[in-house]
Amino acid sequence: MMTVQAATVKSRSWKRRLPLHLMLVPGIVLLIMFHYIPMAGIVIAFQNFIPAKGFFDSKWVGWENFELMLQMPGIGQVLWNTIYIAFLKIIFGQIAPIAAALLLNEVRKSFIKRSVQTLIYLPHFLSWVILGGILIDILSPSHGLLNEVLGWFGMKPLFFLGNDKLFPYVLVVTDVWKEFGFGTIVYLAALTSINPTLYEAAVMDGAGRWKQTVHVTLPGMLPIIVLLATLGLGGVLNAGFDQVFNLYNPLVYRTGDILDTFVYRLGLIDAQYAVATAVGLFKSVVSLIFVGASYWLAYRLAGYRIF
């Protein structure tokens, strides 16, 4: 009798959830169409691919394209640029929103707090195409706003987007500026989960605002900090194609060229489709390893798991 009732309840529950599951179908179809079906194209990484012959008639060359990739001049520098820029983005992309969340948490006027929150969140919604145009104007050595400000202090104009030593840091600063508003909201949400009695206990022990931040707030935020930092490792080889593509130029290829832009130039400009696919496949395999490692670290350090 109990078994029949349990089966009936389970059937009703399944029927109730059916519309929600059906809503997933369009997303799954699009995911398969634009992410999984195109993966068949990776076969050209193992071919001497000639577009006129297609996948089936192009000659198979095994690992030859990968060997050629490893022998290409500058591939080591491109890999280093990708990892270096991505790690800087992860580090400063964590510090900036944490600092902003802590400062906003101290603001008692809700109107000011929400206004600042909205203003710093806005750049997240702008594409790098729009921001690229804005930044090129702001950072221009001839009429840029930033160089005008530097001029007030007697400094010479700097060519931020044409100086290969400055360019990686320009990428990091602009990326942090664009995204730290979103991270701030996440950390502000984490702050609401901290038990208020901990602050009351700290005040009774004579702790000021700074000691409360060090001994109560930061430990309370630690799980979400660890989680976001470890998950960020999964995208360490995604240093930001859109951003780099809209800001870089041949003057800064040495320090600004990353794997994604390298693949773009190799494949779509130089028409070396097979080698470009080999580089892209190499990046995907390494990224998969990083994603697995970051997921394992997130589980071990923050108890995060998807299933």
Order of alpha helices (4+ residues) and beta strands (2+ residues): alpha-beta-alpha-beta-alpha-alpha-alpha-alpha-alpha-alpha-alpha-alpha-alpha-alpha-alpha-alpha-alpha
